[in-house]
């Protein structure tokens, strides 16, 4: 990412979240409050189980790919890709060998179609943020210890606050690319097999 792009994003944090503005723009010590996901732990390996992937497209922002393994009613998560400035051809090359279902950002239908034509089992994701977060929160999460960026995001993924400190019903849009990817995968796959959840 260019320095000007990074600076622009950092300055925009002042309107997004005061705590993150202090941490990332001013370099001050602050602890995120109102973290969204607290029901997770760290594991050293993934079990064998039903596997899917979530994909959040980016270019200046990182493209984020998360592997989700369902095992014994719980979700095991692994960061598979976190890289900026990838073309679709480069992304396809990075994903070589993935045969499981991939749920991707539906705002990029052309990219999804190109990846599908390359032989991947890819589908547009349901991007409902509120319902998606509720679905993710309904399952115990286990994060692979080597997933450095995923761990950083999940520790800081928090609810937005207004200027008076009141908690809002939407997450802060900052360092959330892997969070979006895992939500795409877990929520979309879950509602596909439990249609009643679509209307909750």
N, C-alpha and C positions, 0 to 999 in steps of 0.2 A: 504494500500500500504506500502511496505517496505521503510525504510529510504533511502537505497541505490538507489532504483528505483526512488524515488522522487528527490533525488539529481541529478541523471543522467538526468532526464527530465528537471530539472531546469537549469542545465549547457547547455543542448542542446538549450535552449531558446536564447543563445547568437548568434547562427547562424540563428534563426528563426525571432526574433524581438527584437531590442534594448530596446524599451520601456518596454515590458513585462519582459525582463531580469533584468532591473533596479528594477521593481516593485516586482517580485516574487523571484528572486535569490539574489538580493542585498538589498532588503527591502527599496529602495529609493522611494521618491515621484515622480510620473510621471502620466501624463494624456494620455490615449490612443487617438491617432489621427486616422483619416480615418476609423471611425467606419462604419460597413456595413449597419446595420439596425438602422434607426433613426425614422421610421414611426410607432412607437408603443406607447402605454400608459399602465397604470396599472388599472385594474378593480378589484372589490371586489367579483364578482360572474360571472358564465358562463351562457349564455342563453341556451334555448332549441333549438337545431338545428342539422343538419347533423354532426355526430361525427365519427372521424377516429383517429388512433394512429400512431405515428412514433416510431421506435425502433432502437437504436444503441447499438449493442452488445459490451460488454467489459468483462474483468476479473480483471486484474490489474487496468486498467482504469474503470471508472464506466459504468455499463449498464444504459442507459438512455431511458426513455419512456415518450413521450409527448402526451397529448390528444389535439386534434384540433377540435374545433367546428366551423362550417361554419354557419354564421348568417347574413342575409342582405348584402351579398357580402363581408363580412369581416371575419377575423379569430380570434378566441378566444383560448388562449393557457394555458394549465395547466401542470405543472410538476407532473407526476404520479409516477415516480421511478427514483432514482439516487443513485445507490449502487454498490460498488465494490465487486469482488470475489464471484459472484453469479454463481452457476452451472445452467445448463439448467433446471433441475428439480426444483430448488429453484425459478428460474425466472417464470416458469409455475405456481407455487403456488402463487407467488406475483400477477400474472395477472388474477387470478380467478375472474370470473364475467364479463370480457371484451368480448363483443359480436360483437363490431364494427370491421371494417377492420383495419388490422395492416400492415404497410409497414416497412419492416426491411432490414437491411444491407445485400445486395445480396452477399457479400463476405463470408457469413456464411450459405451456402445452407443446410448443415447437421442440423444446429440448427433450421433453418426455417422449415425443414421437420419434425423434432421432435415436434416442437410446433404445427404445423399443425395437426399431428397425435393425439395430445392431445385435439383437437377439436376447435382450434382457427382459425379465418378467416385471415390468415397471407399470405402476398405476398412479393416477393423480390422487393426492391425499385430501382427506377432509381437514380443512384448516380452521375449524371452529376452535378458537383459543380457550374459551371458558369450559366448554364441554370436554375438550381434549385434555386440559389440565386435570379436570375431575376424574377422567378415565385413568390417567397416569397415577394420580394420587390414590386410586383404589387398589393399586398393586404394589407389593413390596419390591424395591429396586436394589440391585446389586451391581456396583460399578467396578469394572476391571481396573486393577491398580495402575496399569500402564497407560490408562486413558487420561493423560495429563490435562488436556484442554476440556474434556468432558467433566472432570472433577472440578476444575476451576469454574466452569459455568454453573454446575448444579449447586455449588456452594454459594454463589452470588445471585442466583435467579430469584428475584424478589418482586413483590407487589409494588406497583407505583403508588406514590403518596402525593396529595395535593400540597399547596404551599402552607397549609395549616397543619400538615402532618397526618391528615386523615388518609387511611388506606383505601385505595381504589381497587376496583375489580378488574384490573388489567396488569400484566407484567411490565416491567421496565424493558424497553427495547434497547438492550445493550448486552453484548457478549452472550447472545442467545441462539446461535446458529445450530449448535448440537442439541440444545433444548427443543428447538423447533423440529429438528429431524426426528428425535425420539418420540415427540408427541405425534407427529404425522404417522409414524409406524404403529405405535401402540394403539392410538385412538382409532385410526382408520381400519386396522386389522380387527380390532375388538368389535366395532359396530357392524362389520361385515358378517360376523358370526353371531352377534346378539342384536338383531335389528331393533329391538325395543329400546335400546340405549339411544337411538337416533332422536327420540322424541322426549328425552328427559330434560 
